[in-house]
């Protein structure tokens, strides 16, 4: 794949790392849920 900007490529690579690393994707989702809950309370 190709991206016009380095920022886009870095974002995709970071997400790929999360998916490929055992347990990291769930940690990421848990952290999002933690902060989203704090914002809406």
PDBQT receptor file of N, H, CA, C and O in Angstrom, charges set to zero:
ATOM      1  N   UNK A   1       0.839  -1.176   0.000  1.00  0.00    +0.000 N 
ATOM      2  CA  UNK A   1       0.000   0.000   0.000  1.00  0.00    +0.000 C 
ATOM      3  C   UNK A   1       0.887   1.244   0.000  1.00  0.00    +0.000 C 
ATOM      4  O   UNK A   1       2.060   1.200   0.370  1.00  0.00    +0.000 OA
ATOM      5  N   UNK A   2       0.298   2.331  -0.418  1.00  0.00    +0.000 N 
ATOM      6  H   UNK A   2      -0.655   2.367  -0.718  1.00  0.00    +0.000 HD
ATOM      7  CA  UNK A   2       1.027   3.598  -0.446  1.00  0.00    +0.000 C 
ATOM      8  C   UNK A   2       0.181   4.692   0.206  1.00  0.00    +0.000 C 
ATOM      9  O   UNK A   2      -1.041   4.729   0.062  1.00  0.00    +0.000 OA
ATOM     10  N   UNK A   3       0.857   5.568   0.916  1.00  0.00    +0.000 N 
ATOM     11  H   UNK A   3       1.850   5.539   1.033  1.00  0.00    +0.000 HD
ATOM     12  CA  UNK A   3       0.212   6.722   1.509  1.00  0.00    +0.000 C 
ATOM     13  C   UNK A   3       0.950   7.961   1.047  1.00  0.00    +0.000 C 
ATOM     14  O   UNK A   3       2.166   7.934   0.855  1.00  0.00    +0.000 OA
ATOM     15  N   UNK A   4       0.221   9.040   0.871  1.00  0.00    +0.000 N 
ATOM     16  H   UNK A   4      -0.766   9.063   1.028  1.00  0.00    +0.000 HD
ATOM     17  CA  UNK A   4       0.833  10.284   0.410  1.00  0.00    +0.000 C 
ATOM     18  C   UNK A   4       1.601  10.987   1.523  1.00  0.00    +0.000 C 
ATOM     19  O   UNK A   4       2.537  11.741   1.257  1.00  0.00    +0.000 OA
ATOM     20  N   UNK A   5       1.209  10.741   2.757  1.00  0.00    +0.000 N 
ATOM     21  H   UNK A   5       0.449  10.129   2.973  1.00  0.00    +0.000 HD
ATOM     22  CA  UNK A   5       1.861  11.408   3.879  1.00  0.00    +0.000 C 
ATOM     23  C   UNK A   5       2.431  10.371   4.834  1.00  0.00    +0.000 C 
ATOM     24  O   UNK A   5       1.862   9.293   5.007  1.00  0.00    +0.000 OA
ATOM     25  N   UNK A   6       3.551  10.702   5.447  1.00  0.00    +0.000 N 
ATOM     26  H   UNK A   6       4.014  11.578   5.306  1.00  0.00    +0.000 HD
ATOM     27  CA  UNK A   6       4.173   9.794   6.409  1.00  0.00    +0.000 C 
ATOM     28  C   UNK A   6       3.280   9.560   7.613  1.00  0.00    +0.000 C 
ATOM     29  O   UNK A   6       3.281   8.473   8.190  1.00  0.00    +0.000 OA
ATOM     30  N   UNK A   7       2.518  10.575   7.993  1.00  0.00    +0.000 N 
ATOM     31  H   UNK A   7       2.517  11.458   7.524  1.00  0.00    +0.000 HD
ATOM     32  CA  UNK A   7       1.643  10.453   9.166  1.00  0.00    +0.000 C 
ATOM     33  C   UNK A   7       0.639   9.314   8.964  1.00  0.00    +0.000 C 
ATOM     34  O   UNK A   7       0.389   8.540   9.888  1.00  0.00    +0.000 OA
ATOM     35  N   UNK A   8       0.075   9.209   7.789  1.00  0.00    +0.000 N 
ATOM     36  H   UNK A   8       0.278   9.837   7.038  1.00  0.00    +0.000 HD
ATOM     37  CA  UNK A   8      -0.879   8.134   7.494  1.00  0.00    +0.000 C 
ATOM     38  C   UNK A   8      -0.230   6.770   7.585  1.00  0.00    +0.000 C 
ATOM     39  O   UNK A   8      -0.820   5.834   8.125  1.00  0.00    +0.000 OA
ATOM     40  N   UNK A   9       0.971   6.649   7.066  1.00  0.00    +0.000 N 
ATOM     41  H   UNK A   9       1.450   7.410   6.627  1.00  0.00    +0.000 HD
ATOM     42  CA  UNK A   9       1.694   5.382   7.119  1.00  0.00    +0.000 C 
ATOM     43  C   UNK A   9       2.032   5.011   8.562  1.00  0.00    +0.000 C 
ATOM     44  O   UNK A   9       1.917   3.848   8.950  1.00  0.00    +0.000 OA
ATOM     45  N   UNK A  10       2.445   5.986   9.345  1.00  0.00    +0.000 N 
ATOM     46  H   UNK A  10       2.539   6.930   9.030  1.00  0.00    +0.000 HD
ATOM     47  CA  UNK A  10       2.766   5.716  10.747  1.00  0.00    +0.000 C 
ATOM     48  C   UNK A  10       1.535   5.255  11.515  1.00  0.00    +0.000 C 
ATOM     49  O   UNK A  10       1.629   4.369  12.364  1.00  0.00    +0.000 OA
ATOM     50  N   UNK A  11       0.386   5.847  11.224  1.00  0.00    +0.000 N 
ATOM     51  H   UNK A  11       0.310   6.567  10.534  1.00  0.00    +0.000 HD
ATOM     52  CA  UNK A  11      -0.852   5.455  11.900  1.00  0.00    +0.000 C 
ATOM     53  C   UNK A  11      -1.208   4.014  11.564  1.00  0.00    +0.000 C 
ATOM     54  O   UNK A  11      -1.546   3.236  12.455  1.00  0.00    +0.000 OA
ATOM     55  N   UNK A  12      -1.135   3.652  10.293  1.00  0.00    +0.000 N 
ATOM     56  H   UNK A  12      -0.860   4.284   9.569  1.00  0.00    +0.000 HD
ATOM     57  CA  UNK A  12      -1.448   2.292   9.870  1.00  0.00    +0.000 C 
ATOM     58  C   UNK A  12      -0.473   1.297  10.481  1.00  0.00    +0.000 C 
ATOM     59  O   UNK A  12      -0.886   0.224  10.922  1.00  0.00    +0.000 OA
ATOM     60  N   UNK A  13       0.795   1.627  10.514  1.00  0.00    +0.000 N 
ATOM     61  H   UNK A  13       1.130   2.498  10.156  1.00  0.00    +0.000 HD
ATOM     62  CA  UNK A  13       1.784   0.727  11.101  1.00  0.00    +0.000 C 
ATOM     63  C   UNK A  13       1.566   0.554  12.602  1.00  0.00    +0.000 C 
ATOM     64  O   UNK A  13       1.758  -0.537  13.139  1.00  0.00    +0.000 OA
ATOM     65  N   UNK A  14       1.170   1.618  13.269  1.00  0.00    +0.000 N 
ATOM     66  H   UNK A  14       1.014   2.504  12.833  1.00  0.00    +0.000 HD
ATOM     67  CA  UNK A  14       0.882   1.516  14.711  1.00  0.00    +0.000 C 
ATOM     68  C   UNK A  14      -0.307   0.597  14.960  1.00  0.00    +0.000 C 
ATOM     69  O   UNK A  14      -0.274  -0.236  15.866  1.00  0.00    +0.000 OA
ATOM     70  N   UNK A  15      -1.357   0.748  14.157  1.00  0.00    +0.000 N 
ATOM     71  H   UNK A  15      -1.384   1.424  13.421  1.00  0.00    +0.000 HD
ATOM     72  CA  UNK A  15      -2.516  -0.126  14.301  1.00  0.00    +0.000 C 
ATOM     73  C   UNK A  15      -2.159  -1.574  13.985  1.00  0.00    +0.000 C 
ATOM     74  O   UNK A  15      -2.629  -2.493  14.655  1.00  0.00    +0.000 OA
ATOM     75  N   UNK A  16      -1.340  -1.775  12.978  1.00  0.00    +0.000 N 
ATOM     76  H   UNK A  16      -0.958  -1.028  12.434  1.00  0.00    +0.000 HD
ATOM     77  CA  UNK A  16      -0.914  -3.127  12.617  1.00  0.00    +0.000 C 
ATOM     78  C   UNK A  16      -0.126  -3.763  13.766  1.00  0.00    +0.000 C 
ATOM     79  O   UNK A  16      -0.311  -4.939  14.079  1.00  0.00    +0.000 OA
ATOM     80  N   UNK A  17       0.743  -2.984  14.382  1.00  0.00    +0.000 N 
ATOM     81  H   UNK A  17       0.893  -2.029  14.127  1.00  0.00    +0.000 HD
ATOM     82  CA  UNK A  17       1.497  -3.483  15.535  1.00  0.00    +0.000 C 
ATOM     83  C   UNK A  17       0.559  -3.920  16.668  1.00  0.00    +0.000 C 
ATOM     84  O   UNK A  17       0.773  -4.959  17.293  1.00  0.00    +0.000 OA
ATOM     85  N   UNK A  18      -0.481  -3.119  16.926  1.00  0.00    +0.000 N 
ATOM     86  H   UNK A  18      -0.655  -2.275  16.418  1.00  0.00    +0.000 HD
ATOM     87  CA  UNK A  18      -1.439  -3.474  17.974  1.00  0.00    +0.000 C 
ATOM     88  C   UNK A  18      -2.140  -4.792  17.661  1.00  0.00    +0.000 C 
ATOM     89  O   UNK A  18      -2.315  -5.638  18.537  1.00  0.00    +0.000 OA
ATOM     90  N   UNK A  19      -2.533  -4.953  16.417  1.00  0.00    +0.000 N 
ATOM     91  H   UNK A  19      -2.391  -4.265  15.705  1.00  0.00    +0.000 HD
ATOM     92  CA  UNK A  19      -3.250  -6.165  16.019  1.00  0.00    +0.000 C 
ATOM     93  C   UNK A  19      -2.335  -7.385  16.077  1.00  0.00    +0.000 C 
ATOM     94  O   UNK A  19      -2.766  -8.462  16.489  1.00  0.00    +0.000 OA
ATOM     95  N   UNK A  20      -1.090  -7.229  15.672  1.00  0.00    +0.000 N 
ATOM     96  H   UNK A  20      -0.740  -6.354  15.337  1.00  0.00    +0.000 HD
ATOM     97  CA  UNK A  20      -0.166  -8.353  15.596  1.00  0.00    +0.000 C 
ATOM     98  C   UNK A  20       0.426  -8.757  16.951  1.00  0.00    +0.000 C 
ATOM     99  O   UNK A  20       0.898  -9.884  17.105  1.00  0.00    +0.000 OA
ATOM    100  N   UNK A  21       0.405  -7.864  17.919  1.00  0.00    +0.000 N 
ATOM    101  H   UNK A  21       0.022  -6.949  17.794  1.00  0.00    +0.000 HD
ATOM    102  CA  UNK A  21       0.982  -8.152  19.233  1.00  0.00    +0.000 C 
ATOM    103  C   UNK A  21      -0.084  -8.771  20.135  1.00  0.00    +0.000 C 
ATOM    104  O   UNK A  21      -1.164  -8.206  20.308  1.00  0.00    +0.000 OA
ATOM    105  N   UNK A  22       0.220  -9.906  20.694  1.00  0.00    +0.000 N 
ATOM    106  H   UNK A  22       1.098 -10.365  20.553  1.00  0.00    +0.000 HD
ATOM    107  CA  UNK A  22      -0.744 -10.638  21.515  1.00  0.00    +0.000 C 
ATOM    108  C   UNK A  22      -1.191  -9.806  22.715  1.00  0.00    +0.000 C 
ATOM    109  O   UNK A  22      -0.377  -9.378  23.534  1.00  0.00    +0.000 OA
ATOM    110  N   UNK A  23      -2.502  -9.587  22.798  1.00  0.00    +0.000 N 
ATOM    111  H   UNK A  23      -3.163  -9.935  22.132  1.00  0.00    +0.000 HD
ATOM    112  CA  UNK A  23      -3.076  -8.883  23.931  1.00  0.00    +0.000 C 
ATOM    113  C   UNK A  23      -3.081  -7.370  23.829  1.00  0.00    +0.000 C 
ATOM    114  O   UNK A  23      -3.816  -6.707  24.562  1.00  0.00    +0.000 OA
ATOM    115  N   UNK A  24      -2.284  -6.815  22.945  1.00  0.00    +0.000 N 
ATOM    116  H   UNK A  24      -1.687  -7.353  22.350  1.00  0.00    +0.000 HD
ATOM    117  CA  UNK A  24      -2.170  -5.346  22.866  1.00  0.00    +0.000 C 
ATOM    118  C   UNK A  24      -3.432  -4.700  22.309  1.00  0.00    +0.000 C 
ATOM    119  O   UNK A  24      -3.793  -3.604  22.738  1.00  0.00    +0.000 OA
ATOM    120  N   UNK A  25      -4.120  -5.354  21.356  1.00  0.00    +0.000 N 
ATOM    121  H   UNK A  25      -3.827  -6.244  21.008  1.00  0.00    +0.000 HD
ATOM    122  CA  UNK A  25      -5.333  -4.782  20.773  1.00  0.00    +0.000 C 
ATOM    123  C   UNK A  25      -6.399  -4.624  21.861  1.00  0.00    +0.000 C 
ATOM    124  O   UNK A  25      -7.074  -3.597  21.928  1.00  0.00    +0.000 OA
ATOM    125  N   UNK A  26      -6.545  -5.640  22.708  1.00  0.00    +0.000 N 
ATOM    126  H   UNK A  26      -5.996  -6.474  22.654  1.00  0.00    +0.000 HD
ATOM    127  CA  UNK A  26      -7.535  -5.567  23.783  1.00  0.00    +0.000 C 
ATOM    128  C   UNK A  26      -7.165  -4.478  24.786  1.00  0.00    +0.000 C 
ATOM    129  O   UNK A  26      -8.044  -3.771  25.278  1.00  0.00    +0.000 OA
ATOM    130  N   UNK A  27      -5.880  -4.333  25.096  1.00  0.00    +0.000 N 
ATOM    131  H   UNK A  27      -5.166  -4.907  24.697  1.00  0.00    +0.000 HD
ATOM    132  CA  UNK A  27      -5.440  -3.256  25.990  1.00  0.00    +0.000 C 
ATOM    133  C   UNK A  27      -5.791  -1.903  25.391  1.00  0.00    +0.000 C 
ATOM    134  O   UNK A  27      -6.242  -1.005  26.102  1.00  0.00    +0.000 OA
ATOM    135  N   UNK A  28      -5.589  -1.752  24.102  1.00  0.00    +0.000 N 
ATOM    136  H   UNK A  28      -5.222  -2.481  23.524  1.00  0.00    +0.000 HD
ATOM    137  CA  UNK A  28      -5.905  -0.516  23.391  1.00  0.00    +0.000 C 
ATOM    138  C   UNK A  28      -7.402  -0.211  23.493  1.00  0.00    +0.000 C 
ATOM    139  O   UNK A  28      -7.787   0.915  23.807  1.00  0.00    +0.000 OA
ATOM    140  N   UNK A  29      -8.244  -1.211  23.229  1.00  0.00    +0.000 N 
ATOM    141  H   UNK A  29      -7.932  -2.126  22.974  1.00  0.00    +0.000 HD
ATOM    142  CA  UNK A  29      -9.690  -1.017  23.300  1.00  0.00    +0.000 C 
ATOM    143  C   UNK A  29     -10.143  -0.709  24.721  1.00  0.00    +0.000 C 
ATOM    144  O   UNK A  29     -11.026   0.124  24.924  1.00  0.00    +0.000 OA
ATOM    145  N   UNK A  30      -9.545  -1.375  25.705  1.00  0.00    +0.000 N 
ATOM    146  H   UNK A  30      -8.827  -2.052  25.540  1.00  0.00    +0.000 HD
ATOM    147  CA  UNK A  30      -9.881  -1.102  27.103  1.00  0.00    +0.000 C 
ATOM    148  C   UNK A  30      -9.546   0.338  27.479  1.00  0.00    +0.000 C 
ATOM    149  O   UNK A  30     -10.310   0.990  28.191  1.00  0.00    +0.000 OA
ATOM    150  N   UNK A  31      -8.418   0.827  27.008  1.00  0.00    +0.000 N 
ATOM    151  H   UNK A  31      -7.797   0.297  26.430  1.00  0.00    +0.000 HD
ATOM    152  CA  UNK A  31      -7.997   2.198  27.308  1.00  0.00    +0.000 C 
ATOM    153  C   UNK A  31      -8.948   3.209  26.665  1.00  0.00    +0.000 C 
ATOM    154  O   UNK A  31      -9.298   4.216  27.281  1.00  0.00    +0.000 OA
ATOM    155  N   UNK A  32      -9.358   2.943  25.442  1.00  0.00    +0.000 N 
ATOM    156  H   UNK A  32      -9.074   2.126  24.942  1.00  0.00    +0.000 HD
ATOM    157  CA  UNK A  32     -10.326   3.826  24.775  1.00  0.00    +0.000 C 
ATOM    158  C   UNK A  32     -11.627   3.850  25.564  1.00  0.00    +0.000 C 
ATOM    159  O   UNK A  32     -12.200   4.915  25.794  1.00  0.00    +0.000 OA
ATOM    160  N   UNK A  33     -12.093   2.679  25.975  1.00  0.00    +0.000 N 
ATOM    161  H   UNK A  33     -11.628   1.813  25.787  1.00  0.00    +0.000 HD
ATOM    162  CA  UNK A  33     -13.329   2.602  26.735  1.00  0.00    +0.000 C 
ATOM    163  C   UNK A  33     -13.190   3.341  28.068  1.00  0.00    +0.000 C 
ATOM    164  O   UNK A  33     -14.119   4.029  28.492  1.00  0.00    +0.000 OA
ATOM    165  N   UNK A  34     -12.065   3.206  28.717  1.00  0.00    +0.000 N 
ATOM    166  H   UNK A  34     -11.311   2.647  28.373  1.00  0.00    +0.000 HD
ATOM    167  CA  UNK A  34     -11.830   3.883  29.999  1.00  0.00    +0.000 C 
ATOM    168  C   UNK A  34     -11.944   5.395  29.841  1.00  0.00    +0.000 C 
ATOM    169  O   UNK A  34     -12.624   6.053  30.628  1.00  0.00    +0.000 OA
ATOM    170  N   UNK A  35     -11.292   5.937  28.843  1.00  0.00    +0.000 N 
ATOM    171  H   UNK A  35     -10.740   5.402  28.203  1.00  0.00    +0.000 HD
ATOM    172  CA  UNK A  35     -11.308   7.398  28.655  1.00  0.00    +0.000 C 
ATOM    173  C   UNK A  35     -12.643   7.900  28.117  1.00  0.00    +0.000 C 
ATOM    174  O   UNK A  35     -13.076   8.994  28.478  1.00  0.00    +0.000 OA
ATOM    175  N   UNK A  36     -13.303   7.124  27.262  1.00  0.00    +0.000 N 
ATOM    176  H   UNK A  36     -12.952   6.234  26.969  1.00  0.00    +0.000 HD
ATOM    177  CA  UNK A  36     -14.587   7.567  26.740  1.00  0.00    +0.000 C 
ATOM    178  C   UNK A  36     -15.643   7.581  27.847  1.00  0.00    +0.000 C 
ATOM    179  O   UNK A  36     -16.531   8.434  27.850  1.00  0.00    +0.000 OA
ATOM    180  N   UNK A  37     -15.547   6.646  28.775  1.00  0.00    +0.000 N 
ATOM    181  H   UNK A  37     -14.826   5.954  28.772  1.00  0.00    +0.000 HD
ATOM    182  CA  UNK A  37     -16.456   6.618  29.910  1.00  0.00    +0.000 C 
ATOM    183  C   UNK A  37     -16.236   7.831  30.800  1.00  0.00    +0.000 C 
ATOM    184  O   UNK A  37     -17.201   8.418  31.288  1.00  0.00    +0.000 OA
ATOM    185  N   UNK A  38     -15.003   8.212  31.015  1.00  0.00    +0.000 N 
ATOM    186  H   UNK A  38     -14.218   7.735  30.618  1.00  0.00    +0.000 HD
ATOM    187  CA  UNK A  38     -14.699   9.370  31.853  1.00  0.00    +0.000 C 
ATOM    188  C   UNK A  38     -15.213  10.667  31.244  1.00  0.00    +0.000 C 
ATOM    189  O   UNK A  38     -15.620  11.572  31.972  1.00  0.00    +0.000 OA
ATOM    190  N   UNK A  39     -15.199  10.767  29.937  1.00  0.00    +0.000 N 
ATOM    191  H   UNK A  39     -14.869  10.032  29.346  1.00  0.00    +0.000 HD
ATOM    192  CA  UNK A  39     -15.638  11.986  29.268  1.00  0.00    +0.000 C 
ATOM    193  C   UNK A  39     -17.143  12.167  29.387  1.00  0.00    +0.000 C 
ATOM    194  O   UNK A  39     -17.621  13.291  29.544  1.00  0.00    +0.000 OA
ATOM    195  N   UNK A  40     -17.894  11.075  29.313  1.00  0.00    +0.000 N 
ATOM    196  H   UNK A  40     -17.506  10.163  29.184  1.00  0.00    +0.000 HD
ATOM    197  CA  UNK A  40     -19.353  11.176  29.273  1.00  0.00    +0.000 C 
ATOM    198  C   UNK A  40     -20.026  11.080  30.630  1.00  0.00    +0.000 C 
ATOM    199  O   UNK A  40     -21.248  11.199  30.715  1.00  0.00    +0.000 OA
ATOM    200  N   UNK A  41     -19.268  10.870  31.687  1.00  0.00    +0.000 N 
ATOM    201  H   UNK A  41     -18.275  10.774  31.618  1.00  0.00    +0.000 HD
ATOM    202  CA  UNK A  41     -19.882  10.792  33.018  1.00  0.00    +0.000 C 
ATOM    203  C   UNK A  41     -20.089  12.162  33.586  1.00  0.00    +0.000 C 
ATOM    204  O   UNK A  41     -20.595  12.298  34.700  1.00  0.00    +0.000 OA
TER     205      UNK A  41
